[in-house]
């Protein structure tokens, strides 16, 4: 898991061959005005999911893990709390290949939680279990999905 300020995002371009294109999209797009849902960047290799999350507590947000995609997550309209648990510390779970997600039972809390401000981002790799969108208010956010 990576947590940093958006002003430092370009420093992470070398971590993955597709990050440069994803970062270029983030830095040169009016993210606030993207429509909800899937926004194309580079087919199934890189795309943006824009979503609205309703208020939820830590106990209401399941930990999730992806195998095929790296998530770059950015809260747009409010600060967000995100949970983190290393995959190695999670039990085996049922994986949905269609949705590229293993969802753990609601109520199973993440090991740690971080506050992610609107001027920040997180990167979750396949080894990073995460519980996003813990928020006391309605939240608009963007998740850039980067194929591994």
N, C-alpha and C positions, 0 to 999 in steps of 0.2 A: 504494500500500500504506500502511496505517495500522497502527501498533503502539502500544498504550497500555495503561494499567492499567484494569481493569474499573470502578474507582471514577470514572473520567472518561468512561465510555461515553455517558452522557446528553448530553455536549457535542457529540456527533456526530449528533444527531437531525435537525438541519437539512440535512444533506448530501443526503438523499434523501427523497421524500415517504413512503416505506414504512418508513424507519428508526425512526420513533417507535414504531410497533406492534411491530417486531422487538425494539427495546430494552426496551419494556415487558414483553414475554415473557421476555427474558433476566433482567431484574431481579426479576420476580415469580413465577418458576417454580423449583421444586427441580430444577435441571439434573442433579444427581447421580443422581436416581432416575427419569429419563426412560428409557423402554425403547429398546433399540437399534432402528435403522431410522428411517423417516420419521415425524415427529410433526407433525400439522397445526397451523398457526397461522392462515393466511388463504388456504386453497386453494393454487393454484399461484403466487400472488403472494409468499407468505412461508411457508416451512416449515422445520422443523429436522430435520437428519440427525444421529442419534447413532450413533457408530461406535466400534469398538475397533480400534486399530492394533497390529500385532505389531512387535517390535523390527526396525528397518531402519536402514541407513546411508544417507548422502547418495548413494552410488553406486547404491542400490537403489530410490530414490524418483524417479519421473519428474516433470519439470516439466509443469504443466498450465495451461490457460487456458480460461475460460468466456466465452461471448458473451451469454447471456441472463440470467445471475444474478450478483449480487455475493455473495461469501462473507464472513460474519462467523464467524471460527473461534476457539474457546475450548477450550484443553486443560483437562480436568476432573480427571484422576487423577495426572498427572505433568507435569513440564515437557516442552516439545516444541521441537525445532528446525525452523524453516521456511525454505525457500529462496525467493529472490526474483530474478526477471529481468524487466526491462521487456519488454512484448510487442514493442516496436520492435526489440529486440535478438535476438529469436528468429527462426529461419527459418520459412518457411511450413510448416504441418503439416496433417495430415488431421483435419478437424473432424467430430465425430459430433453431428448435430443432435438425435438421440434422447436422448443422454446429456449434451448441452451441454458438450462437452469436446474440446479438442485435447490429446492426450497426446504428449509428445516422448519420444524413445528413452531407455530406462533407461540410466544411465551418463553422460548429458549433464547435467553439474552446473549448478545455478543459479549466477548471478553472485555473489550474496551470501547469507549465512545469518544468521538472528537466533535468539536464545534467547527463547522465549515461555513465561513462567512461568504457573502455574495461576491466578494473580491478574490475568492479562493477556488481551488479545484482539488479533486482527488483522482487518483488513478488506482483502479483495482485490477490486479492480474488474476489469472486462474487460481493461484495459490492463496488468494485473499477472500475469505468469507466476509461478506459485508451486509449490513442492515441499514439501507438508506432511507431517507425521507422521514426521519423522526422530527416532527415539527408541531409547534402549538398553533400554527396558522396555516391557511392554504398556501401552497408553495408551487411555483412554476420552476422547473429545472430542465436541464438538457443533459442527456447522456450520449456521448459519442462512443459508438461501438466500433472497435478496431479488431478485425480478424487477426488471430494469432498466426 
